[in-house]
Amino acid sequence: MAGDVADAVAALDDFDITYETNPMGTVIEADDIDTLLDAVGAAHKAVEGGRVSTFLKIDDKRTSDQTADEKVAAVERELGREARSER
């Protein structure tokens, strides 16, 4: 599984996007929908196998340029600490 995810993530490097992989998926940011969909398509195609599933959720907030990092930073400012904990 990790190898398949690595193949998909590596394919994203060919695009002018920002991404971050976490335990539950990969968050991708692009300036426009066409770039985003091209990157997702390349990541999907990079995985070899008899069956490949890609789950896509698009949040296209057109009234703001706030990045994912900025959204996390805003939550951390409200918390007064990092928005993470380790056991």
N, CA, C and O atoms as CSV, one atom per row, in Angstrom:
chain,resi,resn,atom,element,x,y,z
A,1,MET,N,N,0.822,-1.194,0.000
A,1,MET,CA,C,0.000,0.000,0.000
A,1,MET,C,C,0.863,1.254,0.000
A,1,MET,O,O,0.599,2.179,-0.769
A,2,ALA,N,N,1.875,1.304,0.835
A,2,ALA,CA,C,2.730,2.490,0.903
A,2,ALA,C,C,3.419,2.741,-0.432
A,2,ALA,O,O,3.612,3.890,-0.829
A,3,GLY,N,N,3.783,1.681,-1.114
A,3,GLY,CA,C,4.421,1.830,-2.423
A,3,GLY,C,C,3.480,2.446,-3.443
A,3,GLY,O,O,3.889,3.278,-4.253
A,4,ASP,N,N,2.219,2.037,-3.404
A,4,ASP,CA,C,1.223,2.608,-4.313
A,4,ASP,C,C,1.005,4.086,-4.018
A,4,ASP,O,O,0.926,4.906,-4.932
A,5,VAL,N,N,0.908,4.417,-2.741
A,5,VAL,CA,C,0.733,5.821,-2.357
A,5,VAL,C,C,1.955,6.621,-2.794
A,5,VAL,O,O,1.818,7.732,-3.305
A,6,ALA,N,N,3.143,6.066,-2.597
A,6,ALA,CA,C,4.369,6.749,-3.012
A,6,ALA,C,C,4.377,7.000,-4.518
A,6,ALA,O,O,4.796,8.068,-4.963
A,7,ASP,N,N,3.920,6.034,-5.303
A,7,ASP,CA,C,3.850,6.226,-6.753
A,7,ASP,C,C,2.903,7.370,-7.109
A,7,ASP,O,O,3.211,8.198,-7.967
A,8,ALA,N,N,1.755,7.409,-6.445
A,8,ALA,CA,C,0.775,8.471,-6.719
A,8,ALA,C,C,1.328,9.829,-6.317
A,8,ALA,O,O,1.196,10.802,-7.060
A,9,VAL,N,N,1.944,9.897,-5.147
A,9,VAL,CA,C,2.487,11.170,-4.671
A,9,VAL,C,C,3.628,11.635,-5.572
A,9,VAL,O,O,3.728,12.825,-5.874
A,10,ALA,N,N,4.472,10.732,-5.996
A,10,ALA,CA,C,5.585,11.092,-6.883
A,10,ALA,C,C,5.077,11.701,-8.191
A,10,ALA,O,O,5.713,12.598,-8.745
A,11,ALA,N,N,3.945,11.224,-8.679
A,11,ALA,CA,C,3.379,11.758,-9.917
A,11,ALA,C,C,2.953,13.221,-9.770
A,11,ALA,O,O,2.900,13.955,-10.756
A,12,LEU,N,N,2.652,13.640,-8.552
A,12,LEU,CA,C,2.223,15.018,-8.315
A,12,LEU,C,C,3.349,16.023,-8.528
A,12,LEU,O,O,3.097,17.204,-8.766
A,13,ASP,N,N,4.599,15.549,-8.440
A,13,ASP,CA,C,5.740,16.453,-8.585
A,13,ASP,C,C,5.847,17.070,-9.976
A,13,ASP,O,O,6.569,18.051,-10.159
A,14,ASP,N,N,5.153,16.521,-10.943
A,14,ASP,CA,C,5.194,17.045,-12.306
A,14,ASP,C,C,4.257,18.233,-12.516
A,14,ASP,O,O,4.156,18.754,-13.627
A,15,PHE,N,N,3.571,18.662,-11.456
A,15,PHE,CA,C,2.557,19.706,-11.588
A,15,PHE,C,C,2.858,20.891,-10.672
A,15,PHE,O,O,3.513,20.745,-9.640
A,16,ASP,N,N,2.374,22.052,-11.063
A,16,ASP,CA,C,2.557,23.277,-10.285
A,16,ASP,C,C,1.481,23.336,-9.203
A,16,ASP,O,O,0.524,24.107,-9.285
A,17,ILE,N,N,1.671,22.497,-8.191
A,17,ILE,CA,C,0.709,22.383,-7.098
A,17,ILE,C,C,1.461,22.321,-5.775
A,17,ILE,O,O,2.679,22.149,-5.746
A,18,THR,N,N,0.729,22.461,-4.701
A,18,THR,CA,C,1.240,22.225,-3.358
A,18,THR,C,C,0.487,21.013,-2.826
A,18,THR,O,O,-0.720,20.885,-3.031
A,19,TYR,N,N,1.199,20.128,-2.145
A,19,TYR,CA,C,0.507,18.976,-1.567
A,19,TYR,C,C,1.149,18.579,-0.251
A,19,TYR,O,O,2.314,18.873,0.016
A,20,GLU,N,N,0.349,17.900,0.564
A,20,GLU,CA,C,0.838,17.337,1.822
A,20,GLU,C,C,0.129,16.010,2.046
A,20,GLU,O,O,-1.100,15.943,2.043
A,21,THR,N,N,0.901,14.971,2.236
A,21,THR,CA,C,0.346,13.653,2.500
A,21,THR,C,C,0.251,13.448,4.009
A,21,THR,O,O,1.187,13.748,4.750
A,22,ASN,N,N,-0.889,12.936,4.446
A,22,ASN,CA,C,-1.105,12.644,5.860
A,22,ASN,C,C,-1.618,11.205,5.966
A,22,ASN,O,O,-1.786,10.550,4.937
A,23,PRO,N,N,-1.866,10.701,7.151
A,23,PRO,CA,C,-2.288,9.304,7.269
A,23,PRO,C,C,-3.610,8.967,6.583
A,23,PRO,O,O,-3.878,7.799,6.300
A,24,MET,N,N,-4.430,9.965,6.317
A,24,MET,CA,C,-5.747,9.712,5.748
A,24,MET,C,C,-5.866,10.103,4.280
A,24,MET,O,O,-6.928,9.924,3.683
A,25,GLY,N,N,-4.803,10.632,3.689
A,25,GLY,CA,C,-4.876,11.031,2.290
A,25,GLY,C,C,-3.856,12.094,1.964
A,25,GLY,O,O,-2.897,12.300,2.707
A,26,THR,N,N,-4.063,12.760,0.863
A,26,THR,CA,C,-3.166,13.826,0.423
A,26,THR,C,C,-3.999,15.049,0.095
A,26,THR,O,O,-4.947,14.978,-0.688
A,27,VAL,N,N,-3.639,16.168,0.697
A,27,VAL,CA,C,-4.305,17.441,0.425
A,27,VAL,C,C,-3.526,18.113,-0.705
A,27,VAL,O,O,-2.311,18.290,-0.614
A,28,ILE,N,N,-4.232,18.481,-1.757
A,28,ILE,CA,C,-3.601,19.094,-2.924
A,28,ILE,C,C,-4.204,20.475,-3.129
A,28,ILE,O,O,-5.422,20.646,-3.073
A,29,GLU,N,N,-3.341,21.461,-3.367
A,29,GLU,CA,C,-3.797,22.809,-3.685
A,29,GLU,C,C,-3.258,23.201,-5.059
A,29,GLU,O,O,-2.090,22.969,-5.370
A,30,ALA,N,N,-4.120,23.795,-5.869
A,30,ALA,CA,C,-3.730,24.265,-7.194
A,30,ALA,C,C,-4.401,25.609,-7.452
A,30,ALA,O,O,-5.418,25.937,-6.840
A,31,ASP,N,N,-3.827,26.371,-8.355
A,31,ASP,CA,C,-4.391,27.683,-8.680
A,31,ASP,C,C,-5.668,27.592,-9.499
A,31,ASP,O,O,-6.483,28.515,-9.504
A,32,ASP,N,N,-5.836,26.462,-10.195
A,32,ASP,CA,C,-7.042,26.333,-11.017
A,32,ASP,C,C,-7.484,24.874,-11.081
A,32,ASP,O,O,-6.693,23.962,-10.843
A,33,ILE,N,N,-8.731,24.675,-11.400
A,33,ILE,CA,C,-9.333,23.343,-11.399
A,33,ILE,C,C,-8.710,22.415,-12.438
A,33,ILE,O,O,-8.591,21.213,-12.202
A,34,ASP,N,N,-8.314,22.960,-13.582
A,34,ASP,CA,C,-7.726,22.112,-14.620
A,34,ASP,C,C,-6.404,21.505,-14.162
A,34,ASP,O,O,-6.145,20.325,-14.398
A,35,THR,N,N,-5.567,22.309,-13.508
A,35,THR,CA,C,-4.300,21.808,-12.989
A,35,THR,C,C,-4.555,20.750,-11.925
A,35,THR,O,O,-3.898,19.710,-11.901
A,36,LEU,N,N,-5.507,21.021,-11.052
A,36,LEU,CA,C,-5.847,20.072,-10.001
A,36,LEU,C,C,-6.287,18.734,-10.589
A,36,LEU,O,O,-5.793,17.681,-10.186
A,37,LEU,N,N,-7.208,18.778,-11.535
A,37,LEU,CA,C,-7.730,17.535,-12.106
A,37,LEU,C,C,-6.670,16.791,-12.902
A,37,LEU,O,O,-6.649,15.560,-12.903
A,38,ASP,N,N,-5.784,17.525,-13.583
A,38,ASP,CA,C,-4.686,16.876,-14.308
A,38,ASP,C,C,-3.757,16.161,-13.329
A,38,ASP,O,O,-3.324,15.038,-13.589
A,39,ALA,N,N,-3.450,16.814,-12.197
A,39,ALA,CA,C,-2.572,16.222,-11.195
A,39,ALA,C,C,-3.209,14.977,-10.574
A,39,ALA,O,O,-2.549,13.951,-10.409
A,40,VAL,N,N,-4.477,15.073,-10.237
A,40,VAL,CA,C,-5.186,13.923,-9.656
A,40,VAL,C,C,-5.228,12.772,-10.659
A,40,VAL,O,O,-5.025,11.616,-10.288
A,41,GLY,N,N,-5.487,13.083,-11.909
A,41,GLY,CA,C,-5.512,12.042,-12.942
A,41,GLY,C,C,-4.170,11.349,-13.078
A,41,GLY,O,O,-4.110,10.127,-13.210
A,42,ALA,N,N,-3.099,12.117,-13.045
A,42,ALA,CA,C,-1.759,11.535,-13.151
A,42,ALA,C,C,-1.448,10.659,-11.938
A,42,ALA,O,O,-0.862,9.586,-12.077
A,43,ALA,N,N,-1.838,11.117,-10.757
A,43,ALA,CA,C,-1.611,10.324,-9.543
A,43,ALA,C,C,-2.380,9.015,-9.614
A,43,ALA,O,O,-1.850,7.961,-9.261
A,44,HIS,N,N,-3.612,9.075,-10.063
A,44,HIS,CA,C,-4.446,7.871,-10.195
A,44,HIS,C,C,-3.813,6.888,-11.182
A,44,HIS,O,O,-3.720,5.692,-10.906
A,45,LYS,N,N,-3.386,7.397,-12.316
A,45,LYS,CA,C,-2.802,6.537,-13.352
A,45,LYS,C,C,-1.442,5.975,-12.950
A,45,LYS,O,O,-1.020,4.949,-13.483
A,46,ALA,N,N,-0.747,6.634,-12.012
A,46,ALA,CA,C,0.583,6.182,-11.596
A,46,ALA,C,C,0.535,4.892,-10.776
A,46,ALA,O,O,1.549,4.211,-10.628
A,47,VAL,N,N,-0.629,4.563,-10.248
A,47,VAL,CA,C,-0.770,3.353,-9.437
A,47,VAL,C,C,-1.120,2.188,-10.353
A,47,VAL,O,O,-2.129,2.207,-11.057
A,48,GLU,N,N,-0.261,1.173,-10.327
A,48,GLU,CA,C,-0.513,-0.009,-11.148
A,48,GLU,C,C,-1.293,-1.016,-10.321
A,48,GLU,O,O,-1.028,-1.197,-9.132
A,49,GLY,N,N,-2.233,-1.656,-10.944
A,49,GLY,CA,C,-2.997,-2.671,-10.239
A,49,GLY,C,C,-4.269,-2.982,-10.976
A,49,GLY,O,O,-4.668,-2.274,-11.900
A,50,GLY,N,N,-4.892,-4.043,-10.556
A,50,GLY,CA,C,-6.136,-4.462,-11.182
A,50,GLY,C,C,-7.308,-3.565,-10.826
A,50,GLY,O,O,-8.307,-3.513,-11.544
A,51,ARG,N,N,-7.175,-2.856,-9.702
A,51,ARG,CA,C,-8.238,-1.953,-9.266
A,51,ARG,C,C,-7.608,-0.813,-8.469
A,51,ARG,O,O,-6.830,-1.050,-7.544
A,52,VAL,N,N,-7.942,0.407,-8.827
A,52,VAL,CA,C,-7.415,1.593,-8.145
A,52,VAL,C,C,-8.593,2.478,-7.770
A,52,VAL,O,O,-9.440,2.777,-8.612
A,53,SER,N,N,-8.651,2.897,-6.512
A,53,SER,CA,C,-9.709,3.791,-6.052
A,53,SER,C,C,-9.106,5.133,-5.677
A,53,SER,O,O,-8.132,5.197,-4.928
A,54,THR,N,N,-9.685,6.194,-6.195
A,54,THR,CA,C,-9.278,7.547,-5.847
A,54,THR,C,C,-10.503,8.285,-5.337
A,54,THR,O,O,-11.528,8.353,-6.016
A,55,PHE,N,N,-10.389,8.835,-4.140
A,55,PHE,CA,C,-11.488,9.605,-3.551
A,55,PHE,C,C,-11.118,11.065,-3.642
A,55,PHE,O,O,-10.039,11.466,-3.206
A,56,LEU,N,N,-12.009,11.863,-4.207
A,56,LEU,CA,C,-11.710,13.272,-4.455
A,56,LEU,C,C,-12.791,14.148,-3.845
A,56,LEU,O,O,-13.981,13.967,-4.103
A,57,LYS,N,N,-12.362,15.084,-3.044
A,57,LYS,CA,C,-13.255,16.085,-2.482
A,57,LYS,C,C,-12.669,17.437,-2.866
A,57,LYS,O,O,-11.512,17.719,-2.556
A,58,ILE,N,N,-13.442,18.263,-3.526
A,58,ILE,CA,C,-12.960,19.566,-3.971
A,58,ILE,C,C,-13.647,20.654,-3.170
A,58,ILE,O,O,-14.873,20.708,-3.080
A,59,ASP,N,N,-12.827,21.524,-2.587
A,59,ASP,CA,C,-13.324,22.697,-1.879
A,59,ASP,C,C,-12.837,23.904,-2.667
A,59,ASP,O,O,-11.681,24.306,-2.535
A,60,ASP,N,N,-13.693,24.473,-3.468
A,60,ASP,CA,C,-13.341,25.562,-4.377
A,60,ASP,C,C,-13.911,26.868,-3.836
A,60,ASP,O,O,-14.923,27.364,-4.331
A,61,LYS,N,N,-13.262,27.417,-2.827
A,61,LYS,CA,C,-13.717,28.665,-2.226
A,61,LYS,C,C,-13.172,29.827,-3.058
A,61,LYS,O,O,-11.997,30.178,-2.952
A,62,ARG,N,N,-14.002,30.396,-3.852
A,62,ARG,CA,C,-13.582,31.406,-4.824
A,62,ARG,C,C,-13.503,32.806,-4.239
A,62,ARG,O,O,-13.061,33.732,-4.920
A,63,THR,N,N,-13.921,32.981,-2.993
A,63,THR,CA,C,-13.912,34.313,-2.372
A,63,THR,C,C,-12.705,34.512,-1.466
A,63,THR,O,O,-12.598,35.545,-0.804
A,64,SER,N,N,-11.785,33.534,-1.422
A,64,SER,CA,C,-10.636,33.627,-0.532
A,64,SER,C,C,-9.432,32.948,-1.166
A,64,SER,O,O,-9.571,31.962,-1.890
A,65,ASP,N,N,-8.254,33.481,-0.889
A,65,ASP,CA,C,-7.006,32.874,-1.364
A,65,ASP,C,C,-6.275,32.149,-0.246
A,65,ASP,O,O,-5.099,31.817,-0.397
A,66,GLN,N,N,-6.944,31.897,0.874
A,66,GLN,CA,C,-6.317,31.283,2.041
A,66,GLN,C,C,-5.867,29.857,1.718
A,66,GLN,O,O,-6.633,29.057,1.181
A,67,THR,N,N,-4.620,29.557,2.052
A,67,THR,CA,C,-4.075,28.224,1.795
A,67,THR,C,C,-4.424,27.272,2.944
A,67,THR,O,O,-4.889,27.698,4.001
A,68,ALA,N,N,-4.193,25.994,2.718
A,68,ALA,CA,C,-4.432,24.996,3.763
A,68,ALA,C,C,-3.554,25.282,4.980
A,68,ALA,O,O,-4.018,25.174,6.115
A,69,ASP,N,N,-2.297,25.645,4.755
A,69,ASP,CA,C,-1.403,25.976,5.870
A,69,ASP,C,C,-1.936,27.161,6.670
A,69,ASP,O,O,-1.861,27.169,7.899
A,70,GLU,N,N,-2.467,28.147,5.984
A,70,GLU,CA,C,-3.024,29.317,6.668
A,70,GLU,C,C,-4.259,28.943,7.485
A,70,GLU,O,O,-4.482,29.497,8.561
A,71,LYS,N,N,-5.051,28.017,6.983
A,71,LYS,CA,C,-6.229,27.567,7.722
A,71,LYS,C,C,-5.812,26.868,9.017
A,71,LYS,O,O,-6.411,27.095,10.068
A,72,VAL,N,N,-4.801,26.031,8.942
A,72,VAL,CA,C,-4.309,25.340,10.134
A,72,VAL,C,C,-3.723,26.355,11.111
A,72,VAL,O,O,-3.952,26.259,12.317
A,73,ALA,N,N,-2.969,27.325,10.600
A,73,ALA,CA,C,-2.377,28.352,11.460
A,73,ALA,C,C,-3.455,29.143,12.200
A,73,ALA,O,O,-3.269,29.499,13.364
A,74,ALA,N,N,-4.567,29.417,11.543
A,74,ALA,CA,C,-5.664,30.145,12.188
A,74,ALA,C,C,-6.250,29.332,13.343
A,74,ALA,O,O,-6.546,29.884,14.403
A,75,VAL,N,N,-6.415,28.044,13.145
A,75,VAL,CA,C,-6.919,27.177,14.210
A,75,VAL,C,C,-5.916,27.144,15.364
A,75,VAL,O,O,-6.308,27.200,16.529
A,76,GLU,N,N,-4.629,27.055,15.044
A,76,GLU,CA,C,-3.610,27.018,16.089
A,76,GLU,C,C,-3.553,28.329,16.872
A,76,GLU,O,O,-3.304,28.316,18.077
A,77,ARG,N,N,-3.777,29.448,16.208
A,77,ARG,CA,C,-3.848,30.728,16.927
A,77,ARG,C,C,-5.004,30.719,17.922
A,77,ARG,O,O,-4.865,31.191,19.050
A,78,GLU,N,N,-6.141,30.180,17.497
A,78,GLU,CA,C,-7.300,30.094,18.388
A,78,GLU,C,C,-7.025,29.166,19.565
A,78,GLU,O,O,-7.421,29.456,20.693
A,79,LEU,N,N,-6.342,28.045,19.301
A,79,LEU,CA,C,-6.012,27.089,20.357
A,79,LEU,C,C,-4.913,27.608,21.267
A,79,LEU,O,O,-4.875,27.275,22.452
A,80,GLY,N,N,-4.027,28.418,20.724
A,80,GLY,CA,C,-2.854,28.855,21.462
A,80,GLY,C,C,-1.768,27.789,21.518
A,80,GLY,O,O,-0.882,27.830,22.372
A,81,ARG,N,N,-1.850,26.842,20.601
A,81,ARG,CA,C,-0.869,25.744,20.527
A,81,ARG,C,C,-0.999,25.058,19.176
A,81,ARG,O,O,-1.877,25.390,18.380
A,82,GLU,N,N,-0.115,24.098,18.928
A,82,GLU,CA,C,-0.216,23.301,17.706
A,82,GLU,C,C,-1.510,22.494,17.707
A,82,GLU,O,O,-1.994,22.092,18.766
A,83,ALA,N,N,-2.055,22.264,16.553
A,83,ALA,CA,C,-3.292,21.503,16.418
A,83,ALA,C,C,-2.974,20.025,16.217
A,83,ALA,O,O,-3.451,19.392,15.275
A,84,ARG,N,N,-2.163,19.493,17.118
A,84,ARG,CA,C,-1.804,18.076,17.055
A,84,ARG,C,C,-1.363,17.613,18.430
A,84,ARG,O,O,-0.971,18.416,19.277
A,85,SER,N,N,-1.430,16.334,18.637
A,85,SER,CA,C,-1.007,15.745,19.889
A,85,SER,C,C,-0.421,14.379,19.596
A,85,SER,O,O,-0.893,13.675,18.704
A,86,GLU,N,N,0.582,14.010,20.326
A,86,GLU,CA,C,1.169,12.688,20.170
A,86,GLU,C,C,0.933,11.888,21.432
A,86,GLU,O,O,1.028,12.420,22.538
A,87,ARG,N,N,0.626,10.609,21.273
A,87,ARG,CA,C,0.367,9.735,22.423
A,87,ARG,C,C,1.643,9.162,22.955
A,87,ARG,O,O,1.623,8.402,23.923
